[in-house]
Amino acid sequence: MSTLIPTDNESLNSYYIKTEEEFVELIKNNNLDNTLKLNPDLMAKFEDLLNFAFVNAYEKNNYSNRAHLFLQRVLYYINRLNIFWFDDIQNYINEDSTALFSLSKQIETEWAKWELNHIQTDSLECLPLEEALNKRVNEDLNPLPSEETLFLRNKMLQSGYKRLLAISSLDGLVEASQLSRVLGGVGNEIQLMLAKIFWEEYGGGKLSHKHSSYFITMLKELNMKTVPEAYFDLVPWEVLANINHSFLLSEKKKNYLRYVGGLLYIEVSAPSAFQNYQKAGERIGLTEAGTGYWSTHIKEDIRHGEWMLNKVAVPLVNKYPDQAWQVILGYDQQKFISTRAVKSIVRSIRKINNY
């Protein structure tokens, strides 16, 4: 029997919240698959809302941000089980649940199909791929300033800067975790270069030099919480989609080339983006430690971008000529998803500063 889902915004939002809370409690069950086998109706309400969200997020022209948020949060709850948080071991009791695997696959399938509609893919296979990569990298190393980047650099107040850190902390405190997922396999120069980038992200084996340690220092300077996921409820769906997209690519070897293209964009674009955040922090009056995460990334990612292009992406393009267009696809898609995420952060900041 179908569940009656409310239609007015306030009631619908409450319904989303309550259903999500029930889902979070359900996946803590000692044996989720067996529980659902004995009581299949436990997921009936959730599944009705899931299908409702699919329609409102991916099938309607005027899509619902609330539906997107619900879907991305549910997917994040499942994806986070792929990382060890040094918490209660019991929290991972359902990491191999067939029900959760089926659910994540269902969401990823609908979402990935929708995401691809935003990218021009028809002509990618016909491009001179190495030339296309170099052209994109050169453009994104020094991009023209957008309305969002100018706002972040020149107008954001301290309250907005704190919102930026709060949202970014979801990824900043557990960074490089997705990169670790693609390092296993046959040893070669490409794998070693990815491992080298990973090693630098992790501070060369020194906790004080790990990038997340610099992020913690920034949070402390502004008397903010340093516990991972402390500001989860502030995170827009577009930022969650950015994180979930990395999981989608890194957890499936068939997406390896797309993952590399996406990582290339991240490393290439970070210096320009983080310079804006660093300048904003300096304008606000923060100390060097208060902007250290940005400055560290700026220095290292300039080098990492060059490595990713010349030592990883281009060699893969030459090794897999028939599939190499997927590197370009990964790059273009990551650029679109990252740009959308930044816009959502700026909207969140503007709301608290009444811009």
N, C-alpha and C positions, 0 to 999 in steps of 0.2 A: 504494500500500500504506500503510495507516494506521500511524502511529507508536504504540508502546506507551508510554503516559504513566504514570509511577509514581503510586501512590495514597497511600503514607504521607507525612505532612506534610514531613518533613525532605528526603526524596528529591524530592518534588514541588517544594519551594522551590528546591532546587539546579537542578532541570530548568528552572524558570521563569527563573532567573538566567542559566543557560548559553544558553538559547534567545534571551533578550533581548540578550545580548552578541553572539551571532552575527548577530542582526538589525541591531544598530548597525553592525557591521563591513560587513554586506552593503550597506547604504544609502550607504556611502562609495564603492561601486564606480563607476568612471568612466562607465559607461553602464548603469545598473541595468536599464532596460527591455529593452535588447538582451541583457544577460546572462541575464535571466530567460526571455527568448524562446528562447535557445539551450539553457538549462539549467533547465527549469521545476521540476525536483525540488529545486532549492536552497531553495524556500519550502515544501516539503511538510511538514517537521517543524514549522515555524512556524505554518502554516495549521491543522495538526491541533491544536496547543496553543491557537491563537486560538479555534477552535470549542469546544474544551473549556472555555476561560475564559468564553465567551459563556454556556454552559449554567450554569456554576457562579456566575457573577456576576448573571445576569439572569433565569434561569428557575427556579432553586431557591428555596424559601422561606428556607432557612438559607444565604444567599449567602456566598461565599468572599471575604474581604478580599484574599487573595493574588491571586485572579483579577482583582478590581477593580484592584489595583495594577499588574498586568501590562498590562492594557488601557489604563489611563490613562497609563502611562509610554510605551507605544508611540505613543499618540496625541500625547503631548507632543513626542516626538522628531520627528514629522512637522510639528506646528504651529510648532515653533521655527524651522523653515526660512522662515517668513513674516517673521521679524525679522532684521535685519542686525546681527551681533554684532561687527563690525570684527575678524574673524579671517581665516583663510585663505579666499580666494574659492573655492577648490576644494571647500570644505565644502558649497557650494550647487549642486553639479553636478547633483543629482537633484531640485531643488526643483520642477521641472515634470514629474516622473516620473508616468506614467499608473498605474503599479503602486502608488505611494504614494498617489495621489489616490483610487484605488479602495479601498485599504486604509482610509484615513481615513474615507471615506464609509461603508464597511461598519461600522466601529466606531461612528461617530457615529449611524448609523441605529439600531443595536441599543441603544446607550446612551441616546439621546434619548428613545426610546420608553419605556424603563424609568424614566427620570427623570420623565417626565410623569405616570406613575402615582402619584407622590407629591404631586401638586398637584390641588386641586379645581378643575376647569375647566368643569364643566357649567353653572354659574350665572354665569360671568363676563360673558357677552354681555348678561345681563339687568340688570347692576348700573348704577346711576347713576354713570358712570365718573369724572367729575371729583370728585364727592363721595367716592367710594371711594378715589381717590388721596390726597385730603387727609386722610381718616381714617387711612390707613396711615402716611402721613408723620408725622402728629401722634403716633401711637403709637410709632414707631420713633425719633423724635428723643430721647425720654426713656423708654426701655423699662424695665420692671421688671427688677431684677437677677436673673440666672439663677445656678444653682449654678456654672456654668463661669466667669461673669464675676466672681463673688465670690471664687472661688479665685484667679483671675489677679490680681485687685486686692490681695487681703489675705494670701494664703498662699504664693504662688509664690516660691521661693528664687532666688538668682542663677543657679544651674545651670539652673533652669527658664526663667528669663528669657533665658538664652543659647540654650536650645532654641527658644524662641519666635522669637528673632531669626534663628536658623539656618533654620528652616522658612519664615519670612516673607520671607527674603532672596531666595527664588526669584522672587517677584513684585516685591518692594520695590526690587531693583536694576535692573529693566527696566520699571518701571511706566509707565502711560499708553500703552504700545505698542499695545494693542488699540483705544483711543480714536482713535488716529491713523488707523486703518483705515476709520473711518466719516466722515471729514471731507471727502473729495472729493465733488464734485457741484455742483449748481446753488446759487448764492449766495442766502442768505436769512437772516432773523433767527435762526432755529433753528440753522442751520449756524454762524453767527458766534458764538452763545453757546457751542456745543460747542467751537469753536476757542479761545474765551476761557478756558474751563476747562482745555483742553489746554495753553494758553500758560502759565497759572499753575502747572500741574503740572510744567512744564519750567522753572520759575524765571524766567519772563520773559526767557528768552534768556541767562541767566547760569548757568553750570555750578555755581557755588557755591551757588546758590539752588534748584537742581533738587532735587526731593524725594528722588531716589535718592542725592544727595550727602549729605543729612542721614542717610540710612540707613547710608551708609558710615561716617560719623562715629560712629554708635552702635556699629557693629561694631568699629571701631578702639578705642573706649573699653574694650571687653571683650577686646581682643587676639584678635579673631576674623578669619577670612578674609573678604576683601572682593571676591573674584573671583566673578562671577555663576555660579550653579549649583554652588558649592563644597560645599554641603550637600544636594545633590540626593537622595542616598540616605536622608536623614532624613525626606523629605517624604511624609506619608501620602497615600493615594490620594484622600481627600476634598479635600485642598488642590489636588492636581493636577486633579481634576475641576472645581474652581472656576476654575482658569486655563483649562483646555480649553473650559469652557462659554463663556467670554468670546470665545475664538477662534471657536467654533461660531456665535455670534450675529453677531460683528463682520465675519466673512468672507463673510456671505451677506446681501445687501440685503433679501431677503424676510423676514429676521428683525430688520429695523431697529427696529421698534416694540418688540419684546421686548428688544432691546439697550438701548434708551433706558429702559425700565422697570427693567431690571437695574442700569443705571448710576445711576438715581435712588435705588434702595435703597442702593447702595454709598456714595454721597455723603451721604445722610441718616443712615445708621447709623454711619458712621465716627467722628464726634466722640464719641459715647457709648462705643464700643468702645475707642478710642484713649485716652480719659481713664483707663480702667482700666489700660492698659499704662503710661501715663505715671506714674500713682500707684504702680504696682508698681516702676518704675525709681527713683522718688524714695525709696520705702521701703527699697529695697536699698542706696541711697546713691550712685547715679550722679549725675554732674554734669548741668547743664542741656543741655550738648552731647550727653550720653548718652541724652537723651530728646527731642532736638530734632525728630526726624522726627514723633513723635506730636503734639507741641505745634503744629508747623507745620500738620499736617493738621487738627487740631481747629479752628484759627482759619479756615483756608481752606474746609474742607468744610462748615462751617455756612453759609457764603455760597454755596458750590457747590450744596448741597442745595436752597436757596431758588431759585437760578437754574434748576436742573434741573426743579423742579416748575413754576414760573410761566412760564419762558421757553422750555422745551423740551417737557416732557411734556404739560402742559395744551394748548398750541397744537397739538400733534400729535393729541391726542384730538379736538379740534374739527375738525381738517383731515381726519381719517380716521375718521369716526364709526362706520362699519361694521366697521372692523378695530381700533378703539381698545382693545378688550378685551385685545389682545395686549400693550399697555403694562402692564396689571394683571398679566397672566400673567408677563411678564418680571420684574416687581417681586416677585411672590410666589415665583417659582422661584428668583430670586437670593437671597431671604431664606432659603429652605429650604437651598440649597446652601451659603451662607455660614455659617449656623448649624451645619450638619453639619461643615463644615471646622474651625470653632472647637472643637467638641467633640473632634475628632480630635487637634488640637494639645494640648488639655488632657490627653487620655489619654496622649499621648507624654510630656508633662511629668511627669505623675503616675508614670509608670514609672521615670523616672530619680531621682525624689525619694522613691519608695516610699510614696506617699500611698494 
